Amino acid sequence: PRPPPPAKAAKAAAPAAKTPATPTPKAAGSAASTPAKSPHAKEISAEIKAKIKQVLTGHAEGIKGADFPREWLKIHATQFKDVYAKAGFKKMTEFIKAAPEVARVEEEGGGNITFFPANKKK
């Protein structure tokens, strides 16, 4: 009977420590500070935006969504999925859309997605 209360206390402490750092303050702070940038509550650092831009710079004609992670790996030697997952995104496309100042996303239907540098038009 004695061990469960300490375990409960530890469990209660862990979510309490995590909860403020994850959804609520980020959503509130981000929505208040950057309403026009993105509908997402999640922020993408300037460093990551620069890295996205670096990949897209070599693809003025656009790069297929399926090819982007491979190009990212070539240039940055890290898995792109790790980057967007760490930022709190489940999908690569949502992550790229959250950086409209560096990338433009075109969804062509049938799962075909192309990323373009933000300053390039079709």
N, C-alpha and C positions, 0 to 999 in steps of 0.2 A: 504493500500500500504506500510506502514512502517514496520509491523511485518515480512514480508517475508525476507528482507535483513538480519536482525539479525539471523533468522533461518538458512539461507543459510550460513552465516558466521560460525555459530556453527557447521553445518554439514561439512563444508569445514575443520574446525579445527580438528574435530574428526577423519576423515579418514587420515588427514595429520599426526596426532599423531600415528595412528595405522599402517599406511602403512610402514614406515621405520622399525618398530619392527617385522612385519610379513614376507611377502614373500621375497622381494628383498635382503636385507642384509643377512638374514639367508641362503638363497640359495647361494649367492655369497661367504660368509664367510665359510659356512660349506663345500661347494664343494671344495674350495681352501684348507681348513685345513685338511679335511678328505676324500680325493678322493677314497682311497682304501677300506675304511670300508663299505660304503653303497652307493647305488645309490640315496638314499633319502637325501633331503636337511635337513630333520628334525633330531634333535639330541635326543638321549635318555640319560638321566642323569645316572651317575654311580650308584646312589642310586636305581633307577628303575631297572637297569640291575641286581643289586644284589638281588632285590626282585624277579625278573623273575627267576634268578638262584635258589633262595631259593625254589620256587614252583617246579621247574624241578628236584631239587636234590632228592626229594622223588619219582621220576618217571624215574629212569634210563632206563626203558623199553619204555619210551615215554608216553605222555599223549595226549588223543584226544583233538582236538581244542575245541570241544563242552564242554569238562570237565574242561578245563583250568580256565575259569572265576570262576567256583564254588570252585576250589582249591585255587585260588587267594583270594577269599572272606574268606575262612576258615582261611587262614594264615595271611592275612593282614587286614581283616575287612574293606575293601573298594571295591567298584565295579571296576572291571578291565576296563570296558568300559569307565568309567570316566577318568581313567589314560591315556589310549591311545588317547581318544578324546581330552583331555587337551593338549597332546603332539602334536596334529595336525594331527592325523591319523584317517582315516575313518574306516579302517578294522584292526581287531586284528592281522590277519596274517601278514599284512604289518608292523605292529608295531614290532612283534616278529622277522621278517626278518631283521629289522633295527638294531638288536642286535646280529649279527652272532657270536660274541665272547662268548656269554652265551647260545645261543639257536640255534638249527638246525630245520628247518621246512621241513617235507616231505608231499607232496600233493599226495594222492593216487588215485585221480580221484573220480568223483561222490560226490564231496564236502567233502570227508574224508581227514582230515588234522591231522597230529600228530606232536607234538613238542617234541624234545629231548634235553637233556643237550648237549651243543656244543661239548664236548669232547667224547661223546659216538658215536660209529659207529653202523650201522645196524648189 
